[in-house]
């Protein structure tokens, strides 16, 4: 939702945003721990190119309240892809 809000605030309301997250768990000191989070975001947004879309996604990752809450995960990877149509 942070990405949609950032895009809309900049005048680029998305036609489509689809996000999937994959969580990797590992055992650390006998406890299951979140070790890696892979976020894949695909969007259709008129008026911007892929490089701009990636910048918006990176900014959302850095400032989103949920992302900040998960910042203790050692590795968070983002892949953002702009698609041609919805």
Secondary structure, 3 states (H helix, E strand, C coil): CHHHHHHHHCCCCCCEEEEEEEEEEEEECCEEEEEEEEEEEEEECCCCCHHHHHHHHHHHHHHCHHHHHCCCCCEEEEEEEECCCC
